[in-house]
Amino acid sequence: MRHLPLIILSLFIFSSARIFKNNFTSDHDHPTARSIDSTRELGKKIFFSSCYACHKDSGASLAPGQTILSAMTPRAVFAALTTGKMKPQAANLSESERKAVAQFVTNRVLTETSFPKDAYTSFSFTTNPASAFDHSGWGNNLEGTGYRSTSQAGITANNVSSLSLKWAFAFPDGTVTRTKPAVAGNWLIVGGQYGEVIAINRKTGKIGWVFTASAAIRGAITVRKTATSMVAYFADFTTNVYAIDIKTGKLIWNKRAGYEQNASITGSVAVYGGKVYIPITSLEVALAANGNYACCTSSGGVVALNASNGDEVWRYRVITEPAKESGKKKNGKPFFGPSGAPVWCSPTIDAARGVLYIGTGENYSPPTTTSSDAVQAIDLKTGKLIWSFQATKDDAYNVACPMFTNCPGKGPDLDFGMAPILVKRKDGKDILVVGQKSGVVFGLNPVGGKIIWQTRIGKGGKLGGIHWGMATDGKYVYAANADNIIAIDTTESHKPSPGIYALDVNTGKLIWEAPTPPCEGKNCALANSAAPIVVPGIVFAGSLDGHIRAYASASGKILWDYNTVKEYETSNGLKGSGGAIDGPPPVVADGMLFVNSGYGMFNGASGNVLLAFEVKKN
Ligand code: HEC
C-alpha cells in the first residue's frame, strides 16, 4: 500500500474520525439517548435485513462493501436510497427508515454542511478563460513535473521572505486536509474530507459555491477550459468520478469508476485528449485486518472515461490473472490471490508517445506478481500494457502484518506511490524519474523502462523513502524523503535520513541535501512526506511537524519557514487549526502560496485549514 498514512487513514477515516467524533450526536439536533439508540437499532435492523446480503465486505457482487459505504456521507447514502441507484431496493422503506439506515451504515448523523452567511461572496467568473495563473491536477501539468514559472507563481527568491498569511479557510469537522486546490481565474476549487467541493475566492477566502460529492475527496482537482466551458474533474474515495461546471457549481456527469466491490480512489484524475484517466486502489489492504476476511481478490488499475459524458472507454487491471485459492492462512483457511498492486498516484501523460505512466504498490496475498512495486507504461488509446519495470520482487503485505491471520509475508511494502515525472535531459532525450518507498530514486528510459540511473537517498520502508512525490525544474529533481524512526530496515548501510534532496536530472548525482530540521513538542514528527513544488529559484515543501518551508533550489538553504500548527481566525467563520502537512504539494499563483495543513493520522497532528500566503508587492 501507499505508506502507512493511507492504511491507517482508511482505518481512521472509518473508525475514529466518524465513530468517535460523531457517534450519533451532533450540535445541530440534540436527540435524547433513547432516540439515538432506537434510531440506531432501526438502521441496523434494516441494514442487515435489506442491504447486507449484497453489501457485505466480502461479497461477490459489484455492490460497494459495508466499509466503503461507511466512508460515504449519510446524506449521500440517503440520496442513493431516495432518488439514486438504490431507489428500487428502498422502495418499501419510509423516509425515517432510509434516514436511519443511512446513519447506521455511516455512523454519522445526517446533517447539512453549513457555513455562516457571511462566509459567502457573490460568485462570478470575470477572468478570460485562459488566466496565466490557472493551475490544476496533481503535478501541475501532464508530465507531472510540479513546476511553475516565475510569471505564473509571482514568487521569487527576492520576495519569498515577505510571504505572510492573508487568510485561512476552515473545513467543517475536518481532521485530514489533503486535497490539492485547483486555481481557475480568481477561484480555488478544493475538495474536503466529507465530500464538499468548494469554490473559494483566492483573494478573500470567501465561498462562491459548494458542491456535495458522495464521499471524501482525497486527490487533486483538475480543470479543463475551452472557449465556452470550464469543467472541474475529480474523484471521491468510493470511486465516483465527477465533472462539474465551474461557472455554476453544478454537476455535468457522475460515474462510479470502480470495477470491484472494494475499489477506492486516493490518487488524482488526469485529463487529456477528451478522456479522464482514473487511478484505482482497493480497500482490501485494510479489510484484511479482519482474519475472517477472504483475503484478497482485488487489483489496482486505471479506468479511462469519456470526458464529455463519463462513458467508459477502457479499463486496465494491473494484475491480469484472476484471483483463485492460492495458499493457506495461519488459521487454516484459504488465501485468494494474486491481488493488490494498487495505483495510488495520478497517471502521468506522455502525449508525444501516446503513453500513460503509473506506479504500483505491493501484493496483498500470495502469489506475488511481476506487476507489483512497478512502474508501468500503458497505451493511452487502448489501455494495453506497453512495458513494466518491477523494482522490488515478492513484496506481499497488508495491514494484518506482521501478526494477524491475513498477513501474507514480511513485506517490505515498498510501493511506488508517487506519480512518475517525465522530463527532458540536457541531451534533449526524455527521462522518467520516479521515487519509491525504498528510498531509491530511479531515472528510467520512457521507451522500454530500462534503468538509466538510480540513487539511494533514504533508508526506506513502510513509512520511509519517497511517498507523495518530487518536483523538477529540468535541472534538478527535488525529492521529499519521509524516512522516520519506524522505517523498517531495507539496507543496513543507510540510516534514516528524512529531508529534501536535489539530484541532477541527467545523472542522478546528489547535488544537495537538506535534512528535516529538528523539532520539539507534541507535534514533532521529523520527516518530509508531502510532495514539493518548484518555481525558479525556490522549492516549497511541507513537513510532518506542520512547517511549510521555502528552500533555495541551488543550495537547499532555507529561505522562509512558517509553522502552521496553531489556531486561526478564518475567512469562513469556523474554528480552524493547523497540523501536520502531508499529501499534495502546495499551490502557487500570482504572488500567493496555498497550503493544506492538518493530517490527523499516524500520530500526525490533525487540522482543518487551507492557508493562503501572499508576498509583498512593490
Ligand atoms: C440486490 C443487491 C442490493 C441490495 C439488496 C442493496 N444494494 Fe446497494 N448496491 C447494489 C449494487 C450492485 C450497487 C452498485 C451499483 C452501481 O454502482 O451501479 C449498489 C450501490 C449502493 C450505493 C452506492 C450508490 C451510488 O450512487 O454510488 C449505496 C449507498 C447503497 N447501494 C446502499 C444500499 C443500502 C443502504 C441498501 C439497503 C437498504 C442497499 N444498498 C441494498 C446492490 C444492492
Boltz pocket constraint, residues with backbone or C-beta under 6 A from the ligand:
constraints:
  - pocket:
      binder: B
      contacts: [[A, 46], [A, 47], [A, 50], [A, 51], [A, 52], [A, 53], [A, 54], [A, 55], [A, 61], [A, 62], [A, 63], [A, 64], [A, 69], [A, 72], [A, 76], [A, 77], [A, 80], [A, 81], [A, 84], [A, 85], [A, 86], [A, 89], [A, 90], [A, 101], [A, 102], [A, 105], [A, 214], [A, 240], [A, 256]]
      max_distance: 6.0
